[in-house]
């Protein structure tokens, strides 16, 4: 029988592999690769995510990657917008075509609007159009409406989003810049084709290296791909097994090291969407109890998450000139650590006029 691993060991191991036990001296591109991408549907989310993980990280470090086309924002993992290195974009996007196909068929408005539509000519025309120059979404929909007036232009645009690898180009995604979504094809933007035969097995190995011992359900939740159990079985000797406190089988790369469960976990302020909290079907390694709804008040969108000793203890957001932290009752030392980290984050996010920091217990 596989050896047992405690919930605290899983917590520390995942934090370690996600670069959250201590800030590391990696460059931004290497970190994005090691983390297997970062959630980026909120354009600013990758900035606090990388700031919380890297030594001496600056907003320009990431901005330069986007402008110089070394990294892109694209719908990929789980069908959601992620920040990926250029190489991972070209490799990953074809792997997630089944996710996009299922999403398109299940969409309550788009699916019916596309019944009987021959998408071949639409996709060929759209690929040529978007490869010539990036277009804003309104301009793209208008062009589709003019070229294919007999069809629903919004549905056609959504079909293109799911059938073509469309990157969102800068200045979208640059900190301190606001710009509408403007897209072109990944192949045109990066000057290289998509990988013809990418490996799901390699993707699974990348996931395990980045997130630690996990069940097949965890891997499927992170990826939304089917058939993960069969992929794990084929990997055979490249993996080792553990079992969690409930007896479930956990898989890890064969050379994966577990973190010392007694390793201190410093306070971290993570963005609204961060894969460390979204990459498992069972998220109990970070939640010792269900998070209180009071940490995320109705109407207060884009609240990030506060980890204390590796578990969720609060939320934060910047609004109305303040960085506001809501937290469960905490020891004075923990609260002081949150305020110090929040003050540094406020200065990073808005260096010209740092928001004042406040903290309120719920």
C-alpha positions, 0 to 999 in steps of 0.5 A: 500500500502507498504511504500516507501523506498528511493534509498539512504536508500536502499544503506545504508541498503545494505551496512550495511547488507554487513558489509561495513558501518563500519568494524565489529569484526566478525571472518572470518567464521562467516562473510562468513556465514553472507554474504551468501558466497563471489565471488571467481572465482578470487582466491584472491578476498575474501581477500580484500572483507573480509579486507574491512569488518572486524576488524583485519582481516589477510590473515591467518584467511582465509587461515586457514579456507581453509586448515582446511576445514571449508570453500571451494571454489566451483562452486555454486551460479549462477554456479560461484566459491564462497567461502562458509562455509563447511555447506553452501557448502553441503546445497547450491550445490544441490539447484543450480543443475538446474543452472548447468543443464541449463548451460551444455545443453546451452554450445555451445561446450560441449552440442553437444559433450555430445549428446547421451553420457550415463553420468551415468558410467562416473560420477560414475567412476569420483566420485570414482576417485576424492574421492580417491585423489584430481587431477589437471584438466589436470590430470583429463582430461587425466584420462577421456581420457584414460578410455573413449577414445570414448568421448571428455575428455574436455566435460566429465570433464565439465559434471563432474564439473556440475554434481558433487560437486567439491571443489578446494583444497588449496593451490589454493585460498591462498594469495601469493600462485599460484597453478593450479586448483585441485579438489575433491568431496565436500563429500570426502573433508568435510567428510559429504554428501550433504544435501538431501533436502535443502530449497530454501525458507531458501536460499531466507531468507538468501539472504534478510538478507544479501542484504536488501529489493529486488525485486524477479528479484533481488533474481533471478539475484543473484541466477539464480534460477527460480520460485522465485516469488512463493517461496516469496509468500509461505514465507508469514508472514516471509516477509514484503513489501516495494516499491521503488521510481519506485513503484516496490515491495521490499521484506525483512525479517519481522524483517529486519531493514532499515539503517538511510539514513544519515549514513556516508558511508566510502571509500571502495576498493572492489575486481573485483567481489563482490556480493554487486555490483552483487546481484541485477537486478537493481544496481542503489542503487550503481550507480547514473549514468552508470560507465564510461568505462574510469574507466576500461581501455581495457587490464587492467584486474582485476580492483576492485571498489572504493566506495565513499559515497556508490557509484562507483567512481573509480577502482583499481588494483595492477600491476607492483609494484603499486596499481593504482587508477582511479577515477572520479573528487573528493573533496580533502577529498574524494581523501585523504580517497581513498589514505589512504585506498589504502595504507592500502590495498597495505600493506595487499595484499603484506606485504613484499613489499607493492606496491606504491600507485597512483591515477589518475582522468579520 
